[in-house]
Amino acid sequence: MATIAIIGDGPGGLSAALFIARAGHHVTVYGADQTVMHYAFLNNYLGIDAISGTDFQTAARQQVLNAGAAISEENVTGVAITGGGVEVTTETGTTPADFLVLGEGKQMPLANSLGIQTTDGEDEIVPVDRNGKTAIDAVYVIGRSARPTRSQAIISAGDGAAAALDILSRIEGKDVQDWDSPPKE
Ligand SMILES: Cc1cc2nc3c(=O)[nH]c(=O)nc-3n(C[C@H](O)[C@H](O)[C@H](O)COP(=O)(O)OP(=O)(O)OC[C@H]3O[C@@H](n4cnc5c(N)ncnc54)[C@H](O)[C@@H]3O)c2cc1C
């Protein structure tokens, strides 16, 4: 079983956590529900007619907990690359992980502390591949952090899902998809 640390509890981080928890790995999402989603009212999230950002976050956090993820309300003060993966530091200590997903939102001091720099330009972006993987093998950047000028809840959720499937595929050594079918009558 792998250990994955996710920093950021917006739609990006929670979506990544959902997929990883459903696969049975140990995952902790860090965040105290301070996301800007609380200022949003979603009329553009496919499959949902209309929902306040706060109601969306409440449902998403519960869904992630139900899937087996842990949510820590601690603020992450530092991250570091180690020989075997990463380390996440909070006020109460340092925890190792195999993979790190950064969904910090608009500001990204932790990504910057690892030397992951924003590319300036018309479409300001963080250099990641289409799964959110950075040049640092164990580190992903997703959501608003990866697309500061094109931030939508559904894009962050998709980014989180793509990063999670990439991590799961690397763990399994083959492509992974999380498909369910309706229960049989
Ligand atoms: C006024 C307003 C209205 C909006 N309306 C819409 C809308 O109608 N439709 C739509 O699709 N989008 C809307 N958005 C955009 C939407 O809110 C964002 O796209 C979405 O929140 C991005 O999700 P994310 O997961 O990438 O990052 P965020 O939601 O920003 O989540 C990042 C989280 O990480 C946490 N965090 C960061 N650093 C740390 C750390 N070191 N330790 C612990 N936690 C940390 C933060 O506290 C935050 O909770 C709106 C935004 C605003 C501001």
The ligand as a MOL file (V3000), in Angstrom:
LIG
                    3D

  0  0  0     0  0            999 V3000
M  V30 BEGIN CTAB
M  V30 COUNTS 53 58 0 0 0
M  V30 BEGIN ATOM
M  V30 1 C -15.9760 34.5780 -6.1690 0
M  V30 2 C -15.6760 33.2820 -6.8700 0
M  V30 3 C -16.6740 32.6750 -7.5920 0
M  V30 4 C -16.4140 31.5110 -8.3010 0
M  V30 5 N -17.4260 30.9280 -9.0090 0
M  V30 6 C -17.1750 29.7930 -9.6990 0
M  V30 7 C -18.1970 29.1830 -10.4590 0
M  V30 8 O -19.3310 29.6810 -10.5420 0
M  V30 9 N -17.8890 28.0410 -11.1260 0
M  V30 10 C -16.6480 27.4630 -11.0840 0
M  V30 11 O -16.4150 26.4400 -11.7060 0
M  V30 12 N -15.6680 28.0350 -10.3530 0
M  V30 13 C -15.9000 29.1800 -9.6740 0
M  V30 14 N -14.9060 29.7680 -8.9580 0
M  V30 15 C -13.5590 29.1380 -9.0180 0
M  V30 16 C -13.4550 27.9400 -8.0940 0
M  V30 17 O -13.7110 28.3180 -6.7750 0
M  V30 18 C -12.0150 27.3820 -8.2550 0
M  V30 19 O -11.8600 26.9730 -9.6010 0
M  V30 20 C -11.7560 26.2020 -7.3510 0
M  V30 21 O -11.9540 26.5210 -6.0030 0
M  V30 22 C -10.3100 25.7280 -7.5570 0
M  V30 23 O -10.1510 24.5320 -6.8450 0
M  V30 24 P -8.6960 24.0230 -6.4040 0
M  V30 25 O -8.9240 22.7270 -5.7270 0
M  V30 26 O -7.7840 24.0800 -7.5630 0
M  V30 27 O -8.1410 25.1080 -5.3700 0
M  V30 28 P -8.8310 25.8080 -4.1180 0
M  V30 29 O -10.3020 25.6470 -4.1440 0
M  V30 30 O -8.2650 27.1910 -4.0810 0
M  V30 31 O -8.3290 24.9470 -2.8840 0
M  V30 32 C -7.0490 25.0630 -2.3300 0
M  V30 33 C -7.1480 24.6670 -0.8670 0
M  V30 34 O -5.8460 24.3600 -0.3610 0
M  V30 35 C -5.7340 24.8630 0.9310 0
M  V30 36 N -4.3180 25.0150 1.2350 0
M  V30 37 C -3.4200 25.7340 0.5120 0
M  V30 38 N -2.2060 25.6450 1.0720 0
M  V30 39 C -2.3340 24.8380 2.1450 0
M  V30 40 C -1.4200 24.3600 3.1310 0
M  V30 41 N -0.1160 24.7220 3.1160 0
M  V30 42 N -1.8760 23.5430 4.1080 0
M  V30 43 C -3.1760 23.1860 4.1400 0
M  V30 44 N -4.0880 23.6020 3.2280 0
M  V30 45 C -3.6730 24.4160 2.2450 0
M  V30 46 C -6.5090 26.1770 0.8710 0
M  V30 47 O -6.8730 26.6400 2.1640 0
M  V30 48 C -7.7130 25.7600 0.0420 0
M  V30 49 O -8.7260 25.2300 0.8450 0
M  V30 50 C -15.1270 30.9270 -8.2460 0
M  V30 51 C -14.1350 31.5250 -7.4800 0
M  V30 52 C -14.3960 32.6940 -6.8120 0
M  V30 53 C -13.2930 33.3300 -6.0080 0
M  V30 END ATOM
M  V30 BEGIN BOND
M  V30 1 1 1 2
M  V30 2 1 2 3
M  V30 3 2 2 52
M  V30 4 2 3 4
M  V30 5 1 4 5
M  V30 6 1 4 50
M  V30 7 2 5 6
M  V30 8 1 6 7
M  V30 9 1 6 13
M  V30 10 2 7 8
M  V30 11 1 7 9
M  V30 12 1 9 10
M  V30 13 2 10 11
M  V30 14 1 10 12
M  V30 15 2 12 13
M  V30 16 1 13 14
M  V30 17 1 14 15
M  V30 18 1 14 50
M  V30 19 1 15 16
M  V30 20 1 16 17
M  V30 21 1 16 18
M  V30 22 1 18 19
M  V30 23 1 18 20
M  V30 24 1 20 21
M  V30 25 1 20 22
M  V30 26 1 22 23
M  V30 27 1 23 24
M  V30 28 2 24 25
M  V30 29 1 24 26
M  V30 30 1 24 27
M  V30 31 1 27 28
M  V30 32 2 28 29
M  V30 33 1 28 30
M  V30 34 1 28 31
M  V30 35 1 31 32
M  V30 36 1 32 33
M  V30 37 1 33 34
M  V30 38 1 33 48
M  V30 39 1 34 35
M  V30 40 1 35 36
M  V30 41 1 35 46
M  V30 42 1 36 37
M  V30 43 1 36 45
M  V30 44 2 37 38
M  V30 45 1 38 39
M  V30 46 1 39 40
M  V30 47 2 39 45
M  V30 48 1 40 41
M  V30 49 2 40 42
M  V30 50 1 42 43
M  V30 51 2 43 44
M  V30 52 1 44 45
M  V30 53 1 46 47
M  V30 54 1 46 48
M  V30 55 1 48 49
M  V30 56 2 50 51
M  V30 57 1 51 52
M  V30 58 1 52 53
M  V30 END BOND
M  V30 END CTAB
M  END
